[in-house]
Amino acid sequence: MNIKIPGLVAATAMVVASTVNAAAPKAEEGAKNVVLVHGGFVDGSGWQGVYKILKKDGYNVSIVQNPTTSLADDVAVTKRAIAQQDGPVVLVGHSYGGAVITEAGTDPKVQSVVYIAAFAPDKGESVQTLIANPPPGAPQPPILPPQDGFLFLDRAKFAASFAGDVPADEARFMADSQVPWGVKALSGEVTVPAWKSKPSWYLVATEDHMIPPPAQRTMAKRAGATVVEVPGSHAIYVSKPQAVAKIIEQAAHGKK
């Protein structure tokens, strides 16, 4: 599984789907601490909808504001958030945030890791290696050439590639408020993948134009994750907060 900026990976279409229809129990029946990690080009504010649902259901929720400058820096910020929790943690990552939780999730407080349309690297892999060599026909995210070591998406194409099912006004705001994504963050290699020792869940966004769904399924299968597939764009954590909160709550209670 390999990617190269600006193209994103495609992999063999392995169908690994698991539907869970039961309503998730309340927080008191499982881990009550959730730490949410955003990906590249955005900040933690996109988690607001998920945050509100989890808080209503009784969870303690912390949102990491990654600098997205390097994997090491982002892991350090995430570990500080984990350290502040008073018990077991469900660690959740979107997109590049998946690489962050893969590295940070070995922390003893982390009970489980949840990938939301996210990268799940193995040992020695980085986002950069996962996105190398896209095959013909793979989606081409509109990533602009690096500026001073940072990347941006073309604002005019942001909505179509990243947030196709987000209301137009909100998608425009996301495009205009982009956070520079450091090239060093893409090249940071995972040392010990959390999914090898912690239970993992994976939400596949089936209409994702940033990380192709077949690649998401392949990473999820490799991680042995419990998989749920939901129609939605790469910004599914913004557009479908109920579905995202549901899989997080299932992870909190170990519901396969």
Buried (B, 14 or more C-beta within 10 A) or exposed (E): BBBBBBBBBBBEEEEBEEEBEEEBBBBEEBBBBBBBBBBBBBBBBBBEBBBEBBBEBEBBBBBBBBBBBBBEBBBBBBBEBBEEBEEBBBBBBBBBBBBBBBBBBBBEBBBBBBBBBBBBBBEEBBBBBBBBEBEEEBBEBBBBEBEEEBBBBBBEBBBBBBBBBBEEEBBBEBBEEBBBBBBBBBEBBBEEBBBBEBBBBBBBBBBBBBBBBBBBBBBBBBBEBBBBBBEBBBBBBBBBBEBBBBBBBBBBBEBE
